[in-house]
Each structure stands twice: as structure tokens, then as C-alpha cells.
Amino acid sequence: MQRAAQWLLPFLLALAVTLPVQIRAQANPANQELFPLLPGLEHRVEFWKKIFTEYSISQLVFFDDLAMTTIYEVQEVGENSRTNEFIISERSRIAADHGVDIDRVKAQRGIRERTEAGIKRSGRHIEYIKRVFRERGLPEELGYLPLVESSFDITARSSAGAMGMWQFMRATGKEYMRVDRHVDERIDPIESTRAAASYLSQAHRSLGNWPLAITSYNYGPAGVARGVAQIGSDNLVDLINNYSHPYWGYAPKNFYAEFLAAVEIGKNYQQYFPGLELDSKANFREVEVRSGSSVTALASAAGLTLDQFLAWNPAVSRNARTIPVGYQMKLPSDGSTPPAVQVARAKRTEVKPQREAKTQVVRHRVKQGETIVQIARRYGASAERILEANGMRRANLLQVGALLLIPRK
């Protein structure tokens, strides 16, 4: 999603020219299942259902990347991260024991606890989220995508700067909602849902089917369009099997399968987490700010303390003195107050405006063990801008040996 909207047009034009006519004509026929379990993805979806619901965060699962339901070993490793050296050593040992190439042996932590917590949190907003998608003429099942992205945690923040339930990067967020020093709607569950609906609707129109559109949420619409044009097929399984690119790896290849697993679990959570009770639904109303008003005055007029007002409006910075005209205030409609987890707002770094300077670009070859944050610090650059400059949405797409462009001021 970090791809700005204006990046997409050149690739779509190229796609329209490059794809065979019969492929474009077959895209998303009216009788096609919206979210098909494409032949070849069955093992991936079953694997992710197990990762989401059976394996604990303290367990490291070693599996076969070509047949993901083949589990070689499950190790109890605790919740602390293990070094790359440890994981590579274990992959090498397991590959030798089973007579397979080391590249086939992958490692993945379980996230059962995270999934259960996410499903519980979803009760607060899932009805409204589904309604937003229905009103836009979109499938309501898209509302389960935050289970993959953030476990429905509005305070989630990635190491690269993606924020909120829907994990928008700052640059992409600005394309769809208000993102500035005083109001950052990426962490507003309502506004970010509307933004996600707009993004997904646009991606679906551009790419022609939901498997590709959902994959673009991880890899970017321009990246997906590039891959489709290169292999001459709009079938996601063909893309997984035949497209080659340094950043087209484990995460984007599995994203649609993760989504399918999340939909199944979200719609049938009692089957996977018996007795789980969802958080109470947030009952709110929206009031548009029609003139510049102070935050304290608006909170007082609504009969809320400042903390309560900010908890209902997490997009508003605690440092903001006024709320801009047009902002949709969220206020409780039944006298209730938000849960303590939302009152304890995540701290956010306020970025001070800087004078414009000419952008310089340097090149860096990624070495073993390097992270995007470490590289950014080395060059005094922004991790977010590095990802954007290289057409990456996620830091975990970083590949050893890849050449990165590092924008600097």
C-alpha cells in the first residue's frame, strides 16, 4: 500500500498493452467466486490456519516451502527472537536429515495467542467495518484483513513506520486520509477502514480480480501489475510459481493465503477458539467539525474528559491544540467510554517541519543480517522513504544482495 496512487498509471498502461486480449477478457467473470481457493494454494491456506490457531508464539515451526503442510519439526524456543545464525543452522540440519535442499526448509513462529487476541478485539469494530465495505459495494469479508495486518490493534506500528489497524505507510495514508502533525487518521479505526476500502476498490478495478488486489495490499499494485505483465497471466498461482523478482518472496506469495485463512477463522472463531467472547461493540456517532475549535473545548462540549475524547479520537495528537475544519469527531452514542487499552494511547513521534533540501540518492548492497532500520540509521535516512524509493511495502521483503536506493537530504 505504500505505493502512491500516481505510481500505478504507467504500469497499468504497460499492463494493458502487454497482456494478451484473452487474459484481460477473462479477468473476474461474473460467475467466478470472489475469493477462490485457487488450485495450488490449498496447502498454503491449511498451513496458515494452523499457524494462526494451533501453534503458539513460543513455537518455531520448520516446514517445507514447496508443500507447506509438511511440518518437519516444531521447536519450543520461547518468545524471544532467535538469531539468523541459529535458524540457518537448524534449517541446514533439518534439510540434511530429510534429504531436501535447504531452500525448501523454512521457519515460521506460531501466532495463536495473537490471533485469539485479535479476534477478541475485532468485536469492537467488525460490524462497522463490514458495513463500510457493503456500502462501497465491496465484499464484507475484506474486513478480516486486519487480522493478518495488525490483529485489529489500532496502536500497531511496524519498524518501517506503517501504523494502525490497516497498517498504512505515511505516504500511502496521505493519498486516502488526513495524515499530518496534528491528525493522523491511520490510527483511527473508522477513517482507516474507509481508506482501506478506497484502496482495495481501486486495486480491484486496476488488477481485475481479488486474489491480485489483496496481494497488492502487501506488494503494491504497481509491483503486481509488473509481475502479471511479465508472465502474461492474471492467475495468482502462476505469479507465485513463475514470477521472479528480488522482493517477490515469502511474504507477498503467502499474503492471499493468509487472508483466506483469516476469513475462515474470523467467520468461525468459536470453532477455533471455543468460548471466546468478543469485545463489546463501540457505539459511536460522528460530528463534523465546522469551525476551528480547541480540543479541550470540544471535549468539554461533548461531556468528556480530555483522555476520553482522545481515546474516542485516536487520530488526534495529544499535542494538538485545535482540530481542523472537516474532521469527523467520534463521540460515544450511548454514554459508554472506550476500553482502557485504547485510553492508553501509543506514543507517536511528532515530526517538525523542515526546510526543503535537494534529495540525494546513494546505493547500498544489502548484507547478511542487515535490517532496513539499521541501513536507515547508517545513512541518516528514513526507513519509510527507503521502502518507498525501492517499491517495497514491508521491511521483511529485504533480500540479501539486493541493491537499495537510499534517498538522503
N, C-alpha and C positions, 0 to 999 in steps of 0.2 A: 504494500500500500504506500510505501514511501515514494513511489513514482508519481511525480506531479502530473496532473491531467494533460498538460501540454506536451509531455514526452510521448504520449500514446499515438498521436495522429500520424507521425511519419511511419511508424511501424504498422499501423492499420492499413495505410495506403500501400505499403510494401506487401502486406499480407494479402490484400485484395487482388494484387497483381500476380503474386506468386502462387497462391493456392489454385489447384485445378477447380474448374467450374463445378464438377460433380460433388466435390467435397463441400464447397460453400452451400450448395443447394440442399445437402443432406443435414446441415447443422440444425440440431434441435427441432426435429419434426414434431408436429403437434401431438402425436400419439406416443412419443418417447417418454419414459419415466423421467421425472425431473432430476432425481438424484440416483442414477442407476448404479448398481453394483457391477461395474464393468468386468467382463471375463478377464481374469488375471489379477484382480485386486482382492479376491476372496481371502487369501492368506494374510494379506496386509491388514484388512479390516478385523479379522479374528485376532490377530496379534495385538492390535491396539486396544481392542475390547479387554483383553487380558491385562495389558499394561495399565489401563485406566481403572480396572475393578478388582484384579486379583493380586497383583504384585505390589508390595509395599515400597515406600521411598527408601527403605534401608536395604532393598534387594537390587542387585545388579544382574540383569538378565542378558546372557550371551546367546545369540540366535543366529540363524542362517539368513543372510540378506537376500538370497535367491528363493528361499522358501521359509518365510518368516515365522510360520507356526512350528518350525523345527527349533526347539529350545535345547541348546547344548548343556548349559549349566545355569543355575540360579544361585548366586553367592550372597550371603549376608555380609554386608560391608559397612553398616551403619549409615548415618545420614550425612556424614562429612564427605566432601568430594575426594575422589581418588585421582592420583596423578595420571597423566597421559602415559608415562612410562609403565605404571602398573597395568593399565588397561591393555596396552600394546603387548606386554609380556604375557598376560592371560590369554589374549586373542591368539598369540603365536602358539602357546601351549595347547589350547583347545583345538586349533586348526591341525596341529600335528597329531593329536590324539584321535581325531576323526578323519584324517586323511583328506582335508579340504584346503583350498587356498586361504590364506589369512584374510584376504579381502572379503571373503564371504562371511567371516565371523564378525558380528557387530555387537555392541554393548548398549543397553538401554536401562535406565532406572525405572522402577515401578512408580506409579503416582496415584495409588489407590486412595490414600488419605487426602491428597489434593483434590481428586475428583469428587470424593464424598463431600468435602467442604464446599466445593464449587457448586454442586447440585443443591446443597442446602441454601447457599447464598442466592441462587438463581430465583428462589421463591419470591424474593423481594421485587424483582423487576420482570420476570419472564412473561407475565401476562401482557404487560405494556409493550415489551419488545416484540412479541408475536403480533400484536395489534398494529404496530408501526409497519411491519413487513406486509401484513394483509392489506392495509390501507394504500400501500405503494404498489399493490398488485404483485407482490413477491411471495414466494413460499415461506410460511412461518417457521419451517424447520431451520432456516438460516439463523434464527435466534439462538441456536445452540452453539454457534461458532465461538462465542466467548469461553465456552468450557475448554476448548483447545487453546485459545489465545491467553487467557488470564485466570481461568477458573472463576469467572464472574467477579473478580476482585477489582473494584473501581480504583484502588490505590496502587495497582500493579505498575511497576516501572522496570523496563529492561535495561541492561547495561548500555545499550546503544541509544536510549532515550525514548523508546516507544512507551506510551503511557495510557493508562485507563483500561477499562473492561475490554475495549476493542483494539487496544494496542496500536494506536495511530502514532506514527512518527510526526514530529512537529511540522515539517514541510508539507506532508500529505494532509495533516489535520487542517492546515490553513486553507486548503482547497475546498473544504466542506463545512467548516465551522469557525467560530471565533477562537483564535489562539494568539494571545499576546501576554504582556507582563501582568495584567490585572485579571484577565478572564481566560482560562484555558479549558475549553469545553471538552477536551479529550477525556477528562476525568469526570465529566457529568454523564451518568449512565443514560440519561434521556437524549441529550443532544448528540452524544457519540453514537447512539443507536441510529438516530436519523442520518447521521453522516455515513455510517456503515451501510445503511440501506441505499443511499445515493451512490456510494462507491460500487457496491455489488450490482446494482441495477445497470450502471454504466459498463461495468466489466462484462456482464452477461450480454448486453447488446453488442458489445465490441467483439467478443470472442465466440459467441454463438451457442454455448452450452454451459451448464452449471459445473460439471467437473473442471473445465478450464477456468471458469470465472472464480471458483473457490480456490483453485490452485494459485491464481493470480493474487489472492489476498496474502499469500506468503511470498511469491516470487516476483510479483509485479506484472501488470497487464502487458507492458511492452516486452518483457522477457518471455512471457508465454507466447505472445504473438510471434516473436522472433523464432522460437522453437517450432511452432506449428508451421510457419513458412518454410523453415529449413527442411523438415522431414516430410512436408506435404500431406499431413494428416491432422485432423482436429480431434482424434481419439486420444484421451489422456494416457491410456496404456501404451500406445505407440510412442507417445512422447517420453514416457518413463523408460521404455526399452531402447529407443533409438536416438534420442537427442543427447548430444554431448556438449557440455559447457562447464567451465571451471566451477560455476556456482550452482549448477543444476545437480544437486546432490541429495543426500538423505532427507533433509527437511522438506523441500518442495515436492519430492517424489512421494512422500508419505502424507502430505497435508490433507488431501481429499479423503484418503482412507481414515485418517484421524477424525475428520468431520463426520463421516458416515458412522463411525463408532460412537462419537459424541451424541449424535441424533438418536441412535438406538438406546443408549444409556439414559439420556435425558428424558425420553418419552416413556421409558420403562424402568425408572430408577428404583422402584420398590422391588423389582426382580433382582437387581444387582446390590442394592443396599436396603435390605428388609428393615422396616421400622423407622427409616429416615424421615424426619419431619422437616419440611421446607420452612425457611424464614417467612414471617408474615409479609404479605404484600404491602408495598408502600402506597398509601393513598394520598395523592397529592393533586394540587391544582396549579395551573400556570398563570402568571400575571405578567403582562408585558410592561417593562419599564418605559414610560413615555417621556420622561424628562430626567435629566441627570440628578440623581439623588445619592446621598451618602449611604453607605452600607448600614451604619448604626441606625439611621432614621428609618430605613426600610425594614430592618429587623424589628424595631420598636413598633412601627405601624402594623406589622403582622403579628404582634404579641409574642415574639420570640426573643430569646437571648441571642447575643451575637454568635455563640457557639452553635446554638440550634439552627440559626439561619444559615451559617456556613456549612453545617452538616447536610442540610437540605440542598444547598447550592455549592457543591464541592468545587465547581469550576472557578469560583470567586476566590482570589488570593486574599489571605488574611491581611496583606499589606495594602490592599486596595481601599481607597477612601470613598470612591464613588463607583456606581455601577452604570455602564454605558446605556444610552437610549437603545431600545430594541431588545435588550436582554430579557429572556423569558425566566422570571423568577419561579422557583419551585417552592410551594408552600404546602404544609400539611392540610388536607381537606377534612380530617376527622379529629383534629386536636392531638394526634399522636406525634411523637418525636422520633427521629431516626435512631437506630441502634447504636450502642457505644462504639462499635467497630468503625462506624462512619464518622462519629464525632471526633474520634482520634484520627484527624486528618494526616495524610502523609506530608512530610516536609518537602517543599519544592524550591528549587533554586531560582531566585529571581534574576533574570538576565538584564543587565543595564545596557542601555543603548550605546553603541559605539559608532565612531565616525567611520564612514565608508573608506575602504582602502583597496588597492588593487590586489586581486586574488592571484596568488602564485600556486603552481602545481608542481609537486615533486613526485617521484616514483619510488615505490618500495616493494621489494620482493618478500613475500611472507615466509617466515622461517618456522620450523617446527616449534610448537608450544606458544607461539605468539597469539595474543588476543587483540581484538580491534581497539579495546581500551588502552592497552599497552602501546600499540602503534600510535594512537592519537596523542598520548602523553609524550611520546618520544619526539614528535614533530610539533607539539604545541597546537594541535588541531582538534577539531570536534569529531567524535566518533560518528555522530549522526551525519555530518557533512561528508565524511569519508564513504559511508554506506551509500549515500545519495549519489555521489560522484561516480561510484562504481556499479550503480544499478542494483544494489543489494538492499533487501528489506530487513534481513536478520543478520546479527553478528555471527550466528553459528553456520552461515554459508561460507565463512572464510576458509580458503583452501591453501595448504602448504604449497609454496612455489608460485602462487598467483601473483601477478603484478598489479599493485594497487596504485591508483592516482590519489595523492594526498593534497587536497586544497588547503592553502595556508593564506593568511592575511599578512 
